[in-house]
Amino acid sequence: MSRTVIRLGTLVLVSLLPVSCVSKVHYDRCVSDAAAAQVQDEARQKEARTRLHDLELALADAQAATQDRDSKLSELSTADHNLQTRLDEATAMNEQLRGELQRLGKDVDKILSERGTLSKALEDAKSRLDELRKAQAAAEARAALFRDFARRFKPLADAGQVRVDGRRGQLVMIVSGDLLFEAGRSDLRAAGRGALMEIAHALQTTSPGSSGRRFLVTASVDPPDVKPRHVKSTWELSAARAVAVVEYLVSLGVPATSLTAAGAGAFDPVAPNDSADGRAKNRRIEIALLPSSEEVLPAAPAK
C-alpha cells in the first residue's frame, strides 16, 4: 500500500508540473529519490517484521518459562505439603511411642541401667560358678586321694596300727602313740618303725616336689596324773615326739620341705580323758595332708 501511495504522489507531482517546465534531468532525479525512499522503506519494514518475529519468539519463551516456573512452584508446594504431612505423621508416631513407653514403664535409661546390673550379676555368677567348679574338682581330688590312702593302709588299719580318717576337712593318718613311744618318752620304739616305713612310702608317692603337697605331723598326749621327771610339760613331750617322727620320715626319703612338726600337748583330745580307752585314743600322732594352693578357697569378697 505504501508503494502505491508513493507512485500516486509521483504521478501527481509530475502532473502538477507544467510539462514545459520539468526537465528530464529533474524528472529522473525525482524518480530516483522516490525509488531510494521506497527501498529504505522496504528495508525498515523488513527490519520491523524481523524485530516483531524476535519479540514474538522471546514472548513465547517467556511464556514457556513462566509456565515451567509455575509448574515447579506447584510441585514444590506439593512436596512441601507432603513433607509437612510426613513430619506431622512422624511427630504423632513419636508421641504415641513415647506415651506407650511411659505407660509400660519402660524408660530407656532405666532399661540400660537394668541391663548393666544384670550383666554385672551374670559376670559375678559366672565367676562364682568357676570357683565352685574348681572347689568341686579339688574336693573330688581329695576324695580320690582319701580312697587311695585308705587302700594303701588297709593292712595296717586291719591290724589296728594306722587309721585313715577326715578331720577338720583334712585327710589325716592317725597312728597310736603307744605303738610309737614308751610312756613319757619321745624316742621311737622298734615296733612302730615298720608302720612309719609304710607311711613314708605313701608320702613319697604323694608329695613330689612339683605337686607342692605338704603334711603336718602333730603329736598329742594325755594329761598324766604324775608328770615324767625328764619333761617339763605335755607341750614339750608332744613337740619332741612330733620332731622324732618327722626326722625318721626324712631319713626314709620323705622330702623335708614337705613336712612340718607340731606339738598339741594334751589340748586337742578326740575322746574324754575319764577312761583308759579315751586317754589311749588321745595319745596319738596325726599326719594331716595340707591343702595345695589350688585347693585353698579364695577370700570372701569385700562388702
C-alpha distance (Angstrom), angle and dihedral (degrees) to the residues before:
residue distance angle dihedral
M1 . . .
S2 3.81 . .
R3 3.80 88.3 .
T4 3.81 90.3 56.6
V5 3.82 90.7 48.9
I6 3.81 91.1 53.3
R7 3.80 92.0 49.7
L8 3.82 93.2 48.9
G9 3.81 89.6 48.5
T10 3.72 90.6 52.4
L11 3.79 92.2 49.1
V12 3.78 91.5 48.0
L13 3.75 91.6 48.6
V14 3.76 91.1 49.2
S15 3.80 92.6 45.4
L16 3.78 92.4 50.3
L17 3.69 93.0 54.2
P18 3.67 116.1 81.4
V19 3.71 111.6 -108.5
S20 3.64 91.9 -131.0
C21 3.83 92.8 51.5
V22 3.88 99.9 52.0
S23 3.72 116.5 81.8
K24 3.77 122.9 -152.1
V25 3.75 92.4 -116.9
H26 3.77 92.6 54.3
Y27 3.77 90.3 46.4
D28 3.76 93.6 51.8
R29 3.81 91.0 49.0
C30 3.77 91.1 52.9
V31 3.79 92.0 49.8
S32 3.79 90.4 47.9
D33 3.80 92.5 50.3
A34 3.76 90.5 48.0
A35 3.83 91.3 51.3
A36 3.82 91.3 47.7
A37 3.79 90.6 49.9
Q38 3.76 89.2 49.5
V39 3.84 91.6 51.6
Q40 3.84 91.5 49.4
D41 3.73 90.4 48.1
E42 3.80 91.8 50.8
A43 3.83 89.8 48.2
R44 3.82 91.4 51.4
Q45 3.79 90.3 48.0
K46 3.79 91.0 50.6
E47 3.81 91.1 48.5
A48 3.82 89.6 48.3
R49 3.82 91.0 50.3
T50 3.82 89.4 48.4
R51 3.81 92.2 50.1
L52 3.79 89.9 45.4
H53 3.82 90.2 52.3
D54 3.82 90.9 48.3
L55 3.79 90.5 49.3
E56 3.80 90.2 50.0
L57 3.84 90.2 51.4
A58 3.81 91.3 46.8
L59 3.79 89.7 48.9
A60 3.77 90.8 49.8
D61 3.83 90.3 50.1
A62 3.79 90.7 47.4
Q63 3.79 90.8 50.0
A64 3.84 90.5 48.5
A65 3.83 90.8 48.4
T66 3.78 90.2 48.4
Q67 3.78 91.1 51.0
D68 3.84 90.6 47.6
R69 3.80 90.5 48.9
D70 3.78 91.3 48.7
S71 3.80 89.7 48.8
K72 3.81 92.3 50.5
L73 3.78 91.5 45.9
S74 3.78 88.3 52.1
E75 3.81 91.1 49.1
L76 3.82 91.7 47.5
S77 3.76 90.4 48.8
T78 3.79 90.2 50.2
A79 3.86 91.3 46.9
D80 3.80 90.9 48.0
H81 3.76 89.7 50.7
N82 3.80 90.9 49.2
L83 3.81 91.7 48.6
Q84 3.77 91.2 49.5
T85 3.78 89.2 49.2
R86 3.81 91.5 50.8
L87 3.80 91.0 46.2
D88 3.77 90.3 51.2
E89 3.81 90.3 48.5
A90 3.84 91.9 48.3
T91 3.81 91.3 48.1
A92 3.77 91.1 49.5
M93 3.82 91.2 48.3
N94 3.80 90.9 48.4
E95 3.78 91.2 51.8
Q96 3.77 90.1 47.5
L97 3.82 92.4 51.5
R98 3.80 91.6 45.6
G99 3.77 90.0 51.5
E100 3.80 90.8 47.9
L101 3.80 91.7 50.7
Q102 3.78 91.0 49.0
R103 3.79 91.1 47.5
L104 3.78 91.9 52.9
G105 3.77 92.2 42.4
K106 3.79 92.2 -123.8
D107 3.76 101.3 141.6
V108 3.82 109.7 -179.9
D109 3.80 95.1 -132.4
K110 3.78 90.7 48.9
I111 3.80 91.2 50.3
L112 3.80 91.5 51.4
S113 3.80 90.9 47.3
E114 3.79 92.0 49.7
R115 3.79 90.2 47.3
G116 3.80 90.4 54.2
T117 3.81 91.5 48.5
L118 3.79 91.9 48.9
S119 3.80 90.7 48.0
K120 3.82 91.1 52.1
A121 3.81 91.0 47.5
L122 3.81 90.1 49.5
E123 3.80 91.5 51.4
D124 3.81 90.6 48.5
A125 3.80 90.5 49.0
K126 3.80 91.2 50.3
S127 3.79 90.9 49.1
R128 3.79 91.5 48.9
L129 3.80 90.5 47.1
D130 3.80 90.1 53.5
E131 3.80 89.8 50.6
L132 3.79 91.1 49.2
R133 3.79 90.6 49.0
K134 3.79 90.3 51.9
A135 3.80 90.6 47.4
Q136 3.80 90.2 48.6
A137 3.80 91.2 49.8
A138 3.82 89.8 49.2
A139 3.81 91.0 48.4
E140 3.80 90.8 49.9
A141 3.80 89.8 48.9
R142 3.82 90.7 50.7
A143 3.80 90.6 48.5
A144 3.80 90.8 51.1
L145 3.80 90.0 48.2
F146 3.81 90.2 49.1
R147 3.81 90.6 53.3
D148 3.80 90.6 47.6
F149 3.82 92.5 51.3
A150 3.80 91.4 46.3
R151 3.81 89.2 53.1
R152 3.81 92.9 47.3
F153 3.79 94.4 49.8
K154 3.78 97.9 39.0
P155 3.85 94.1 108.5
L156 3.82 91.5 50.0
A157 3.81 90.4 43.1
D158 3.80 90.6 51.3
A159 3.82 87.8 51.3
G160 3.81 90.3 51.1
Q161 3.82 94.0 -118.7
V162 3.84 101.1 109.3
R163 3.78 132.0 25.1
V164 3.81 124.6 -166.2
D165 3.79 111.9 -150.6
G166 3.78 143.2 148.5
R167 3.81 119.2 -109.6
R168 3.82 128.3 172.7
G169 3.80 88.4 -8.5
Q170 3.80 93.0 -55.9
L171 3.78 133.8 111.3
V172 3.80 106.4 -112.3
M173 3.81 131.3 -171.2
I174 3.80 108.7 -155.6
V175 3.81 121.0 -158.8
S176 3.80 122.1 -173.5
G177 3.79 111.9 -109.0
D178 3.79 90.5 -143.5
L179 3.82 88.7 59.2
L180 3.79 92.4 55.7
F181 3.81 105.3 32.1
E182 3.77 142.7 33.8
A183 3.78 115.6 -121.4
G184 3.78 111.4 -72.8
R185 3.81 93.4 0.2
S186 3.84 134.4 108.5
D187 3.81 103.0 -157.9
L188 3.81 115.8 102.6
R189 3.77 120.7 -105.9
A190 3.79 118.3 -130.0
A191 3.80 90.4 -123.8
G192 3.80 91.6 61.6
R193 3.77 97.9 47.5
G194 3.81 92.0 78.2
A195 3.79 91.4 58.2
L196 3.81 90.9 48.4
M197 3.81 89.9 51.6
E198 3.82 90.1 57.8
I199 3.78 89.8 46.9
A200 3.82 91.4 49.1
H201 3.81 90.7 53.2
A202 3.82 90.9 51.9
L203 3.79 92.1 47.3
Q204 3.81 92.2 50.5
T205 3.81 91.7 55.2
T206 3.78 91.5 45.6
S207 3.80 103.3 42.7
P208 3.82 111.2 49.6
G209 3.78 113.4 160.8
S210 3.80 93.1 -107.3
S211 3.82 95.0 56.9
G212 3.78 95.6 55.8
R213 3.84 93.4 -140.2
R214 3.79 114.5 163.5
F215 3.81 132.0 -172.2
L216 3.79 130.0 -152.5
V217 3.81 113.6 -146.8
T218 3.81 108.4 -158.2
A219 3.82 124.6 -179.3
S220 3.80 121.5 -157.2
V221 3.82 129.5 -174.1
D222 3.78 135.6 -173.8
P223 3.81 122.8 -111.1
P224 3.86 103.2 -100.4
D225 3.77 121.1 -148.5
V226 3.80 89.7 -127.9
K227 3.82 117.9 32.0
P228 3.81 117.0 -135.1
R229 3.76 110.7 -103.9
H230 3.82 95.0 -130.1
V231 3.85 95.3 59.0
K232 3.78 127.2 60.5
S233 3.84 98.7 -152.4
T234 3.77 145.5 -10.3
W235 3.83 86.6 -98.6
E236 3.77 90.9 62.3
L237 3.81 94.1 44.4
S238 3.84 94.3 48.2
A239 3.82 92.7 45.6
A240 3.79 91.5 50.3
R241 3.81 91.3 50.1
A242 3.82 92.2 49.4
V243 3.83 90.8 50.6
A244 3.81 90.5 48.9
V245 3.82 91.6 53.5
V246 3.83 92.9 46.5
E247 3.81 93.1 49.0
Y248 3.80 91.1 49.9
L249 3.82 92.8 49.1
V250 3.82 90.0 49.8
S251 3.81 89.5 50.7
L252 3.82 87.4 55.9
G253 3.82 92.2 55.3
V254 3.80 104.7 -90.0
P255 3.86 108.5 141.2
A256 3.79 110.3 -105.2
T257 3.81 89.1 -141.3
S258 3.81 90.1 65.2
L259 3.82 96.2 55.0
T260 3.80 133.4 75.3
A261 3.81 124.7 -177.6
A262 3.81 123.3 -144.7
G263 3.80 136.1 170.9
A264 3.80 119.5 -146.1
G265 3.80 95.7 -178.7
A266 3.79 111.5 -157.4
F267 3.81 92.9 -41.8
D268 3.82 102.6 93.8
P269 3.80 104.4 59.0
V270 3.79 122.9 171.3
A271 3.81 94.2 -166.6
P272 3.79 136.9 26.6
N273 3.81 115.3 -83.0
D274 3.80 93.3 -139.8
S275 3.82 92.5 96.0
A276 3.77 136.9 48.0
D277 3.79 90.8 -120.7
G278 3.80 92.0 51.8
R279 3.81 93.0 48.5
A280 3.84 89.4 49.1
K281 3.82 90.4 54.6
N282 3.78 90.5 50.8
R283 3.83 91.8 54.2
R284 3.80 96.9 80.2
I285 3.80 149.1 121.4
E286 3.81 116.8 -126.6
I287 3.81 120.5 -161.6
A288 3.81 104.9 -167.3
L289 3.80 124.2 -168.1
L290 3.81 106.4 -130.8
P291 3.83 117.7 -143.5
S292 3.78 117.5 -100.7
S293 3.80 122.6 -122.3
E294 3.84 89.8 -96.4
E295 3.81 91.1 53.3
V296 3.78 96.5 51.2
L297 3.79 109.6 104.2
P298 3.82 115.9 -123.9
A299 3.76 120.1 -108.0
A300 3.77 117.7 -90.9
P301 3.84 112.8 -94.6
A302 3.77 116.5 -103.1
K303 3.81 114.6 -100.5
